[in-house]
Amino acid sequence: MQLDAHIDDLAAFVAASPSSYHAAHEVARRLQEGGWTLLAEEASWPVEPGGYVVVRDGAVIAWRVPDSAHALTPFRLVGTHTDSPGFKLKPQPTIGSAGWLQAAVEVYGGPLLTSWLDREIELAGRLVTRGGDELLVRTGPFFRIPQLAVHLDRTSSDTVSLDRQRHTQPVFGVGDVAHADLLAHLAGIAGIASADLAGYDVLAVDSQPSRRFGLDQSLFASARLDNLSSVHSALVALLDADGFESADGSESGDEPAITVLAAFDHEELGSESRSGASGPFLEDVLRRIRRGLGADEEQATRALAASWLVSSDAGHSIHPNYPEKHDPHVRPLAGRGPLLKINANQRYTTDAHGAALWARSSAAAGVPFQEFVSNNTVPCGSTIGPLTATRLGIRTVDVGVPLLSMHSARELAHVDDLVSLSAALGAFYRGA
């Protein structure tokens, strides 16, 4: 996919994915359009070669079994996550103060709170009826968290200190709370009676469209680049590699691998859920695939030992206004290639073999890459990589695109890095 088309497609993907639930369904929808088969977890799965996808809540796993697959065929996996920091709607969400109608929200993950001030926010997520039906819902621009005017606090231009309870509740109108009902509004959008609404997982998310700007339109500003940038890049790579049957997955280079995209939910919360990377979702899927190929326990273990996982999650570009926050010598810059993420304390899983794999994949794709390591005085974040490696024992490497303003309501990337990540992941899927 050419650069302009790739960036336009990423913008469309982000727009279609305001919540993790929407993102998982958008991945499945695109794969189904490409001829892949959507499976239900509670159903019996086919054993024939082909492309398959399964959704669990806000997570999605897709895989392609090649025609030549057998009990010892290894996996080539890309792991990502669908959720982003922000806010989630609380129980009894319709509240008010001083004549304003407000929504009760809870902070989700670790957002940069000040970045959410004075922007139009929408509600998006899933509703569940009393009968157990699940419906996706979104409002479009609906909320705003208003900042205090400088006339009322002369220090606000120097320091902004937000109380996570008192100062983050958005407004959506004026009037009497007794005559407003957010849940009824959501039910109406979904086309159900408010009395039929029994449960909901609804988040407040930025509604502004993605946009290119800057010199040569080379910069890309968007909500949820952490980590929809990786989900989209991996999805494009998986579709581009669909049906690839040349040398791919083994040390001898004579047989293809089973290619997998695993996009987990709840990474921003620590991944400890049934749809998170610490949960059983991926292990369950891989076990069922292996059983479909007739593998016994020893063969399944051997296949995993020959497999690879690329954990793709956004990383940090050096910040021009805060260079002291970065390592003084390893200083990756947006536009110079995706990151190979390294940490001595295994916050990232990259080791020497992983570095060699990513170097081969990048070279095969004809794209550059950069190393990233944290300043010793700045705590290092982590990814689904160490969690998945620990759970499955599979060899793993951590990569991602460099961003500015990570965890902001609106993050910043370079268009070249977004395209390069997808190209390198495609080379990985093809067995570089």
C-alpha positions as CSV (number, residue, x, y, z in Angstrom):
1,M,0.0,0.0,0.0
2,Q,1.4,3.4,-1.0
3,L,2.1,6.0,1.6
4,D,-0.9,8.3,0.9
5,A,-3.3,5.4,0.7
6,H,-1.9,3.8,3.9
7,I,-2.3,7.0,5.9
8,D,-5.8,7.6,4.6
9,D,-6.7,4.1,5.5
10,L,-5.2,4.5,9.0
11,A,-7.3,7.6,9.5
12,A,-10.4,5.7,8.4
13,F,-9.5,2.8,10.8
14,V,-9.1,5.2,13.7
15,A,-12.4,6.9,12.9
16,A,-14.1,3.5,12.9
17,S,-12.5,2.4,16.2
18,P,-13.4,4.9,19.0
19,S,-13.4,2.0,21.5
20,S,-11.7,-1.3,21.9
21,Y,-15.0,-3.0,21.0
22,H,-15.3,-1.0,17.8
23,A,-11.6,-1.7,16.9
24,A,-12.0,-5.5,17.4
25,H,-15.1,-5.5,15.2
26,E,-13.5,-3.3,12.6
27,V,-10.6,-5.7,12.3
28,A,-13.0,-8.6,11.9
29,R,-15.1,-6.7,9.4
30,R,-12.1,-5.9,7.2
31,L,-10.9,-9.5,7.3
32,Q,-14.3,-10.9,6.4
33,E,-14.3,-8.6,3.4
34,G,-11.0,-10.2,2.5
35,G,-12.6,-13.6,2.6
36,W,-11.7,-14.7,6.1
37,T,-14.2,-16.6,8.2
38,L,-15.6,-15.2,11.5
39,L,-15.8,-17.9,14.2
40,A,-17.6,-18.1,17.5
41,E,-15.6,-19.3,20.4
42,E,-18.5,-21.6,21.6
43,A,-18.7,-23.3,18.2
44,S,-16.7,-26.1,16.7
45,W,-13.9,-24.7,14.5
46,P,-13.0,-26.0,11.1
47,V,-9.7,-27.8,10.5
48,E,-9.3,-26.8,6.9
49,P,-6.5,-24.4,5.8
50,G,-7.7,-20.8,5.4
51,G,-8.1,-17.4,7.2
52,Y,-10.1,-17.2,10.4
53,V,-10.9,-14.5,13.0
54,V,-12.5,-14.6,16.4
55,V,-13.6,-11.7,18.7
56,R,-13.6,-11.8,22.5
57,D,-15.1,-8.6,23.9
58,G,-12.6,-5.8,22.9
59,A,-9.9,-8.2,21.7
60,V,-9.6,-10.0,18.3
61,I,-7.3,-12.8,17.1
62,A,-6.9,-13.6,13.4
63,W,-4.8,-16.3,11.8
64,R,-4.1,-17.9,8.4
65,V,-3.4,-21.7,8.2
66,P,-1.5,-22.4,5.0
67,D,-2.3,-25.4,2.8
68,S,1.0,-27.1,3.8
69,A,0.5,-26.7,7.6
70,H,1.1,-29.7,9.8
71,A,1.5,-30.5,13.5
72,L,5.0,-28.9,13.7
73,T,4.3,-25.8,11.7
74,P,5.4,-22.8,13.7
75,F,3.5,-19.6,14.4
76,R,4.5,-16.0,13.3
77,L,2.5,-13.7,15.6
78,V,2.2,-10.0,15.9
79,G,0.7,-8.9,19.3
80,T,-0.9,-5.4,19.8
81,H,-3.6,-3.9,21.9
82,T,-6.9,-2.1,21.1
83,D,-7.5,0.1,24.1
84,S,-6.2,3.6,24.8
85,P,-6.1,5.8,27.9
86,G,-9.1,8.0,28.6
87,F,-12.3,7.9,30.6
88,K,-15.1,5.3,31.2
89,L,-18.7,6.0,32.1
90,K,-19.5,5.2,35.7
91,P,-22.7,3.7,37.1
92,Q,-25.5,6.2,37.5
93,P,-23.7,8.5,35.1
94,T,-26.1,11.4,34.8
95,I,-25.1,14.0,37.3
96,G,-25.0,17.8,37.5
97,S,-23.6,20.9,39.3
98,A,-24.7,24.5,39.4
99,G,-27.3,24.0,36.7
100,W,-25.0,22.2,34.3
101,L,-25.7,18.6,33.1
102,Q,-22.6,16.4,33.5
103,A,-21.5,12.8,33.1
104,A,-19.9,10.8,35.8
105,V,-16.7,9.3,34.4
106,E,-13.8,7.3,35.8
107,V,-10.2,7.7,34.6
108,Y,-9.2,4.7,32.4
109,G,-5.5,4.0,32.4
110,G,-3.0,6.8,32.5
111,P,-4.1,9.6,30.2
112,L,-2.5,13.0,30.1
113,L,-5.4,14.7,31.8
114,T,-4.7,18.3,30.7
115,S,-4.9,17.2,27.0
116,W,-8.5,16.3,27.4
117,L,-9.6,19.8,28.4
118,D,-11.6,22.0,26.0
119,R,-12.1,19.5,23.2
120,E,-15.2,17.7,22.0
121,I,-15.5,14.2,23.3
122,E,-17.9,11.4,22.3
123,L,-19.2,8.3,24.0
124,A,-18.4,5.0,22.4
125,G,-18.6,1.3,23.5
126,R,-21.1,-1.5,23.9
127,L,-24.5,-1.9,25.4
128,V,-25.9,-5.3,26.5
129,T,-29.7,-5.9,26.6
130,R,-31.5,-8.0,29.2
131,G,-31.6,-10.8,26.7
132,G,-27.8,-10.7,26.3
133,D,-27.6,-9.0,22.9
134,E,-24.6,-6.8,22.4
135,L,-24.8,-3.6,20.5
136,L,-22.1,-1.1,19.6
137,V,-22.9,2.5,20.1
138,R,-21.3,5.9,19.6
139,T,-22.7,9.4,20.0
140,G,-20.5,11.6,18.0
141,P,-19.3,14.9,19.6
142,F,-21.2,15.2,22.9
143,F,-19.1,16.2,25.9
144,R,-16.5,18.8,26.9
145,I,-14.3,19.1,30.0
146,P,-14.1,22.9,30.5
147,Q,-11.0,24.5,31.8
148,L,-11.1,27.2,34.4
149,A,-10.7,30.7,32.8
150,V,-7.4,32.4,33.5
151,H,-9.4,35.4,35.0
152,L,-10.5,33.1,37.8
153,D,-7.1,31.6,38.5
154,R,-4.1,33.8,37.5
155,T,-1.7,30.9,38.1
156,S,-3.4,28.6,35.6
157,S,-1.1,29.5,32.8
158,D,1.9,28.3,34.9
159,T,0.5,25.2,36.5
160,V,-2.7,23.2,35.9
161,S,-3.5,20.8,38.7
162,L,-6.6,18.6,38.1
163,D,-8.4,16.7,40.8
164,R,-9.2,13.4,39.1
165,Q,-12.7,13.4,40.6
166,R,-13.8,17.0,40.8
167,H,-12.2,18.5,37.6
168,T,-12.7,15.7,35.0
169,Q,-16.5,15.4,34.8
170,P,-17.6,16.7,31.4
171,V,-20.6,18.9,30.6
172,F,-23.2,18.1,28.0
173,G,-25.9,20.6,28.5
174,V,-27.8,22.7,31.1
175,G,-31.0,21.9,32.9
176,D,-32.5,19.7,35.6
177,V,-30.8,16.3,36.1
178,A,-34.2,14.8,36.8
179,H,-35.1,15.4,33.2
180,A,-31.9,14.1,31.6
181,D,-30.8,10.5,31.2
182,L,-27.6,9.6,29.5
183,L,-28.4,5.9,29.5
184,A,-31.7,6.5,27.8
185,H,-29.9,8.6,25.2
186,L,-27.5,5.8,24.5
187,A,-30.3,3.3,24.3
188,G,-32.1,5.5,21.8
189,I,-29.1,5.7,19.6
190,A,-28.8,1.9,19.7
191,G,-32.5,1.5,18.8
192,I,-33.6,-0.2,22.0
193,A,-35.9,0.8,24.9
194,S,-34.1,2.2,27.9
195,A,-35.8,-0.4,30.1
196,D,-34.1,-3.1,28.0
197,L,-30.6,-1.8,28.7
198,A,-29.0,-4.1,31.3
199,G,-25.3,-3.4,31.1
200,Y,-22.7,-1.2,29.4
201,D,-19.0,-0.6,28.8
202,V,-18.9,2.9,27.4
203,L,-15.9,5.2,27.2
204,A,-15.4,8.9,26.6
205,V,-13.1,9.4,23.6
206,D,-11.7,12.2,21.5
207,S,-13.9,12.8,18.5
208,Q,-11.6,15.0,16.3
209,P,-10.6,13.4,13.0
210,S,-7.0,12.5,12.2
211,R,-5.1,15.0,10.2
212,R,-1.8,15.3,8.3
213,F,0.1,18.6,8.6
214,G,3.5,20.2,8.7
215,L,6.3,20.3,6.2
216,D,5.4,18.1,3.2
217,Q,2.4,16.9,5.2
218,S,4.7,14.5,6.9
219,L,3.3,14.7,10.4
220,F,0.1,12.8,11.5
221,A,-2.0,13.9,14.5
222,S,-4.6,11.5,15.8
223,A,-6.4,10.1,18.8
224,R,-5.5,6.5,19.9
225,L,-2.2,6.1,17.9
226,D,-1.2,4.2,21.1
227,N,-2.0,1.6,19.9
228,L,-4.2,1.6,16.9
229,S,-1.2,2.5,14.8
230,S,0.2,-1.0,15.5
231,V,-3.2,-2.7,15.1
232,H,-3.7,-1.1,11.7
233,S,-0.1,-1.8,10.6
234,A,-0.3,-5.5,11.6
235,L,-3.7,-5.9,9.9
236,V,-2.5,-4.4,6.6
237,A,0.6,-6.6,6.8
238,L,-1.5,-9.7,7.5
239,L,-3.8,-9.1,4.6
240,D,-0.8,-8.3,2.3
241,A,0.8,-11.6,3.4
242,D,-2.4,-13.6,2.9
243,G,-1.8,-16.9,1.2
244,F,2.0,-16.5,1.2
245,E,3.5,-19.9,0.7
246,S,7.2,-19.5,0.1
247,A,10.0,-20.0,2.6
248,D,8.7,-18.7,5.9
249,G,8.7,-20.2,9.3
250,S,11.4,-22.7,10.0
251,E,15.2,-22.6,10.6
252,S,15.7,-24.5,7.3
253,G,13.5,-22.0,5.5
254,D,11.5,-24.7,3.6
255,E,7.9,-24.3,4.9
256,P,5.4,-21.5,5.7
257,A,4.3,-20.5,9.2
258,I,0.8,-19.9,10.6
259,T,0.5,-16.1,10.6
260,V,-1.4,-14.6,13.6
261,L,-2.6,-11.2,14.6
262,A,-3.5,-10.9,18.3
263,A,-5.0,-7.6,19.4
264,F,-5.6,-7.6,23.1
265,D,-7.8,-5.3,25.3
266,H,-7.0,-3.7,28.7
267,E,-3.2,-3.2,28.1
268,E,-3.5,0.3,29.5
269,L,-4.8,-1.3,32.8
270,G,-2.2,-4.0,33.1
271,S,-3.7,-6.7,30.8
272,E,-5.2,-8.8,33.6
273,S,-8.6,-9.7,32.1
274,R,-10.0,-12.5,30.0
275,S,-9.4,-10.4,26.9
276,G,-6.0,-9.1,28.0
277,A,-2.6,-10.4,27.2
278,S,-2.3,-11.9,30.7
279,G,-5.5,-13.8,30.1
280,P,-6.0,-17.2,28.3
281,F,-7.4,-15.9,25.0
282,L,-4.3,-16.3,22.8
283,E,-3.3,-19.6,24.5
284,D,-6.8,-20.9,23.9
285,V,-6.7,-20.0,20.2
286,L,-3.3,-21.5,19.6
287,R,-4.2,-24.7,21.3
288,R,-7.3,-25.1,19.2
289,I,-5.4,-24.4,16.0
290,R,-2.8,-27.0,17.0
291,R,-5.4,-29.6,17.8
292,G,-7.0,-29.0,14.4
293,L,-3.6,-30.0,12.9
294,G,-3.5,-33.2,14.9
295,A,-0.6,-32.2,17.1
296,D,0.1,-34.0,20.3
297,E,1.6,-32.2,23.4
298,E,5.2,-32.7,22.4
299,Q,4.6,-31.5,18.8
300,A,2.7,-28.5,20.1
301,T,5.6,-27.6,22.4
302,R,8.1,-28.0,19.6
303,A,6.0,-25.8,17.3
304,L,5.9,-23.0,19.9
305,A,9.7,-23.3,20.4
306,A,10.2,-22.6,16.7
307,S,7.7,-19.7,16.7
308,W,8.2,-15.9,17.0
309,L,6.1,-13.1,18.4
310,V,6.6,-9.4,17.5
311,S,5.0,-7.2,20.2
312,S,4.2,-4.0,18.5
313,D,3.3,-1.0,20.7
314,A,3.9,2.7,20.3
315,G,7.2,4.2,21.7
316,H,8.8,7.6,22.3
317,S,10.5,9.9,19.8
318,I,13.0,12.3,21.4
319,H,11.1,15.4,22.6
320,P,12.6,18.7,21.3
321,N,11.5,20.6,24.4
322,Y,12.6,17.9,27.0
323,P,15.7,16.2,25.5
324,E,17.0,15.6,29.0
325,K,14.2,13.1,29.6
326,H,15.8,10.7,27.0
327,D,19.0,8.7,27.0
328,P,21.8,11.0,26.2
329,H,23.2,8.8,23.4
330,V,20.3,6.7,22.0
331,R,18.0,9.4,20.6
332,P,15.4,8.0,18.1
333,L,13.6,10.7,16.0
334,A,10.2,10.5,14.4
335,G,10.6,9.8,10.7
336,R,13.7,7.7,10.9
337,G,12.1,4.4,11.2
338,P,10.2,2.2,13.7
339,L,11.7,1.5,17.1
340,L,13.4,-1.6,18.3
341,K,12.6,-1.3,22.0
342,I,15.3,-2.6,24.5
343,N,15.3,-2.7,28.3
344,A,17.7,-4.5,30.6
345,N,15.0,-5.2,33.2
346,Q,12.8,-7.0,30.6
347,R,10.1,-4.3,30.5
348,Y,10.6,-5.0,26.8
349,T,11.5,-8.5,25.7
350,T,14.1,-7.7,23.0
351,D,17.2,-9.8,23.2
352,A,20.1,-10.4,20.7
353,H,18.1,-12.9,18.6
354,G,15.1,-10.6,18.6
355,A,17.3,-7.7,17.4
356,A,18.6,-9.9,14.6
357,L,15.1,-10.9,13.6
358,W,13.9,-7.3,13.4
359,A,17.1,-6.3,11.5
360,R,16.3,-9.0,8.9
361,S,12.7,-8.0,8.6
362,S,13.5,-4.3,8.2
363,A,16.2,-5.1,5.6
364,A,13.8,-7.4,3.7
365,A,11.2,-4.6,3.7
366,G,13.8,-2.0,2.7
367,V,13.0,0.3,5.6
368,P,15.2,1.7,8.4
369,F,14.7,1.1,12.1
370,Q,16.0,2.8,15.3
371,E,16.9,1.5,18.8
372,F,15.1,2.9,21.9
373,V,16.3,2.6,25.5
374,S,15.1,4.7,28.4
375,N,17.1,7.2,30.4
376,N,18.2,5.5,33.6
377,T,16.4,8.1,35.7
378,V,13.1,7.8,33.9
379,P,11.0,4.7,34.7
380,C,10.4,2.5,31.6
381,G,6.9,1.5,30.5
382,S,6.1,-2.0,29.3
383,T,4.0,-3.8,26.7
384,I,2.1,-7.1,26.1
385,G,5.5,-8.6,25.0
386,P,6.8,-9.7,28.4
387,L,3.4,-10.9,29.5
388,T,2.9,-13.1,26.4
389,A,6.4,-14.4,26.5
390,T,6.0,-15.4,30.1
391,R,2.7,-17.0,29.5
392,L,3.6,-19.0,26.3
393,G,7.4,-19.3,26.5
394,I,7.6,-18.0,22.9
395,R,10.5,-15.9,21.7
396,T,9.5,-12.3,21.5
397,V,10.8,-8.9,20.3
398,D,9.4,-5.4,21.1
399,V,8.9,-2.8,18.4
400,G,6.7,0.2,17.6
401,V,6.4,3.6,16.0
402,P,8.0,6.7,17.8
403,L,5.4,9.2,19.0
404,L,5.3,12.6,20.7
405,S,2.6,13.2,23.3
406,M,2.0,9.6,24.1
407,H,-1.2,9.1,26.2
408,S,-2.4,12.5,25.1
409,A,-6.0,12.8,23.8
410,R,-4.2,13.5,20.5
411,E,-0.8,11.9,19.7
412,L,1.7,12.7,17.0
413,A,3.6,10.4,14.5
414,H,5.5,10.7,11.3
415,V,3.8,9.2,8.2
416,D,7.0,7.4,7.1
417,D,7.3,5.4,10.3
418,L,3.6,4.3,10.1
419,V,4.2,2.9,6.6
420,S,7.6,1.4,7.5
421,L,6.2,-0.5,10.5
422,S,3.6,-2.2,8.3
423,A,6.2,-3.1,5.7
424,A,8.6,-4.6,8.3
425,L,5.7,-6.6,9.9
426,G,4.8,-7.9,6.4
427,A,8.4,-9.0,5.9
428,F,8.2,-10.7,9.3
429,Y,5.0,-12.5,8.4
430,R,6.7,-13.7,5.2
431,G,9.6,-15.2,7.1
432,A,12.5,-12.7,6.9
